[in-house]
Amino acid sequence: MFQPKYPTAPATISTFTTSAVLTPTAVHPPTSTSSACGCQPPAPAPVPASTPIQHSPAVRTGALLAAGAGGVLLVGTVLVSLLLAVAVTAASVTVCALVLRSLLKPRHTRR
């Protein structure tokens, strides 16, 4: 019951075959430019020049407004929750005061 159940691999992945097996022919690198197997390694891809992304002023202003609105919403949420906590505390203190007053008040008073 508590042993994990591992999924089985599909048949296409589990029957992996290779078409050729390379065997090393020398322990040191060849001195010529051709490799031992006659194939050339792939040429490295050219690295594009990195250019900084230029944003328009409208995009920057919109991002600032969105961040500002998010901050205002966060501060508003915190303030509302604090106000709610104060209101609940005040209501519970009021109920406790009324119960204590009714318990301590003398029931029979002469006039």
C-alpha positions as CSV (number, residue, x, y, z in Angstrom):
1,M,0.0,0.0,0.0
2,F,2.8,2.4,0.9
3,Q,5.1,1.4,-1.9
4,P,5.4,3.8,-4.8
5,K,4.0,2.8,-8.2
6,Y,6.4,3.9,-11.0
7,P,4.9,4.4,-14.4
8,T,6.2,2.2,-17.2
9,A,8.0,3.8,-20.1
10,P,6.4,3.7,-23.5
11,A,7.7,1.1,-26.0
12,T,9.3,3.8,-28.3
13,I,11.5,5.1,-25.5
14,S,12.5,1.7,-24.0
15,T,13.7,0.3,-27.3
16,F,16.4,2.8,-27.9
17,T,19.0,1.6,-30.5
18,T,22.1,3.2,-31.9
19,S,23.2,2.9,-35.5
20,A,26.9,3.2,-34.9
21,V,29.3,2.7,-32.0
22,L,32.4,4.8,-32.0
23,T,35.6,3.2,-30.7
24,P,38.6,5.3,-29.7
25,T,41.6,5.0,-32.0
26,A,44.2,7.0,-30.2
27,V,44.8,8.3,-26.7
28,H,46.1,11.7,-27.9
29,P,44.4,14.2,-30.1
30,P,45.3,14.0,-33.8
31,T,47.8,16.5,-35.1
32,S,46.0,17.2,-38.4
33,T,42.8,19.2,-38.7
34,S,40.8,16.1,-39.7
35,S,39.5,13.9,-37.0
36,A,40.1,10.1,-36.6
37,C,36.6,9.2,-37.8
38,G,36.6,11.5,-40.8
39,C,33.8,13.7,-39.5
40,Q,34.1,17.3,-38.6
41,P,32.7,18.7,-35.4
42,P,29.8,21.2,-35.9
43,A,30.9,24.8,-36.1
44,P,29.9,26.9,-33.1
45,A,26.9,29.1,-33.6
46,P,27.7,32.7,-33.9
47,V,26.8,34.7,-30.9
48,P,24.6,37.7,-31.7
49,A,25.7,41.0,-30.4
50,S,23.8,41.7,-27.2
51,T,21.8,44.9,-27.5
52,P,19.9,46.3,-24.6
53,I,16.1,46.3,-25.0
54,Q,14.9,49.8,-25.5
55,H,11.4,50.4,-24.0
56,S,9.3,53.4,-25.0
57,P,8.5,55.9,-22.3
58,A,4.9,54.8,-22.4
59,V,5.9,51.2,-21.4
60,R,8.0,52.5,-18.6
61,T,5.2,54.7,-17.3
62,G,2.7,51.9,-17.6
63,A,5.0,49.6,-15.6
64,L,5.4,52.3,-12.9
65,L,1.7,52.9,-12.7
66,A,1.0,49.1,-12.4
67,A,3.6,48.8,-9.7
68,G,2.2,51.8,-7.9
69,A,-1.4,50.5,-8.1
70,G,-0.2,47.1,-6.8
71,G,1.5,48.9,-3.9
72,V,-1.6,51.0,-3.1
73,L,-3.8,47.8,-3.2
74,L,-1.5,46.0,-0.9
75,V,-1.3,48.9,1.6
76,G,-5.1,49.3,1.4
77,T,-5.6,45.6,2.1
78,V,-3.4,45.8,5.1
79,L,-5.1,48.9,6.5
80,V,-8.6,47.4,6.0
81,S,-7.6,44.2,7.8
82,L,-6.1,46.2,10.7
83,L,-9.3,48.3,11.0
84,L,-11.3,45.1,10.9
85,A,-9.2,43.6,13.7
86,V,-9.6,46.7,15.8
87,A,-13.4,46.6,15.2
88,V,-13.7,43.0,16.2
89,T,-11.6,43.6,19.3
90,A,-13.7,46.6,20.4
91,A,-16.9,44.6,19.9
92,S,-15.7,41.7,22.0
93,V,-14.5,44.0,24.8
94,T,-17.9,45.7,24.7
95,V,-19.7,42.4,25.0
96,C,-17.4,41.3,27.9
97,A,-18.1,44.7,29.7
98,L,-21.8,44.3,29.4
99,V,-21.7,40.7,30.7
100,L,-19.6,41.7,33.7
101,R,-21.8,44.7,34.4
102,S,-24.9,42.5,34.4
103,L,-23.2,40.0,36.7
104,L,-22.0,42.5,39.2
105,K,-25.0,44.7,39.3
106,P,-27.2,44.1,42.4
107,R,-30.4,42.5,41.3
108,H,-32.6,43.9,44.1
109,T,-32.3,47.6,44.6
110,R,-34.6,49.7,46.8
111,R,-35.9,53.0,45.6
